[in-house]
Amino acid sequence: MSRARRKIEHIAHALSTGSVGKHGFDDIVFVHQSLPNLRTNDIDLRTTLGELTLSSPLFINAMTGGGGRATLEINKGLAEAAKECRIAMAVGSQMAALKDANERPSFEIVRQVNPNGVIFANIGSEATVEDAKRVVDMIEANGLQIHLNVVQELIMPEGDRDFTGALRRIEQIVRHVDVPVIVKEVGFGMSKETAVQLADVGVMIVDVGGFGGTNFARIENQRRSAILSYFNEWGISTAASIVEVSQTVPHLSVIGSGGVRTAFDAAKAIALGAAAVGVAGSFLKLLIEEGAESLVEEIHALHTDLSLIMSALGAKTIEELRRVPLVIRGDTHHWLTERGFD
Ligand code: FNR
């Protein structure tokens, strides 16, 4: 099957499969505060991610590019919404565009539409330093995402089977590329052990890409009628993963993503320790089914809702939201206790 065809199939399956798993946010309960002592209008949504300053903690996470007209239109719509709402955006994997110049326009459009926006390039952990520099240059990126997708590769019969050397390549990229590097999972979550390994080689920003949102195991299995079904429930929930990583390596900037759909989810991700929150599948669904204007409305609504939630918690800044009291119950509590967090 061609790569372009696979990309379109992924999008179609992502839309139909939707978010099915347990991201763990239902286990998080905020503790209401009756004396917030702030004005909702004074709430400041700015956040920092490593050395980057973002005007909002929300951003559009990596999805697509390459593969022809359809992905160009998607990236154009996502970039228009990102520009209008002043949020950051990541493009999908640019690995194919390194080899084939025909794949580039659907990435380049993102920078053309949004010349001053914060945009993240995206590659896999098989990439070299040279590849990394080229994908950053391709879209004049402000940051570089390196995705880790072992389970997705294992499920694809044509996928990679050699996972050696990824950490060493990441280390080289962090050293030699001049934009901040974000190492991200793609829906299986990130453990504290992985976070320590990444921090040890100089990574400053990680995206937990937790279980509970878009599920590539299900997507790949659906495409070939459930061969490796044991991977369908594989992964660390987004809520548990944020706590594992942020509490184990406090100097890391953590992005909470995987199944974030509402401002309530986003607020919980931040309160658990995230500095920013990525949304992929649910934004894509809205863009394709209802268009870029609906996506813009949705992002504005998410910002409004986040300000209201922060008001109720007495948190004027994202930094303050990260410190509000909360209660963790159910499976997430159980997971975190088993994993040595109290
Ligand atoms: C993705 N995702 C992804 N991630 C990445 O780093 N490079 C990529 O090329 C892609 N491609 C891609 C395509 C499609 C159609 C979807 C829906 C997602 C993964 C994405 O960035 C994110 O980590 C997961 O989707 C989990 O977030 P959501 O979708 O639950 O918000």
Boltz pocket constraint, residues with backbone or C-beta under 6 A from the ligand:
constraints:
  - pocket:
      binder: B
      contacts: [[A, 7], [A, 10], [A, 11], [A, 14], [A, 19], [A, 61], [A, 62], [A, 63], [A, 64], [A, 91], [A, 92], [A, 93], [A, 122], [A, 123], [A, 145], [A, 146], [A, 147], [A, 184], [A, 185], [A, 186], [A, 187], [A, 209], [A, 210], [A, 212], [A, 213], [A, 214], [A, 257], [A, 258], [A, 259], [A, 260], [A, 278], [A, 279], [A, 280], [A, 281], [A, 282], [A, 284]]
      max_distance: 6.0
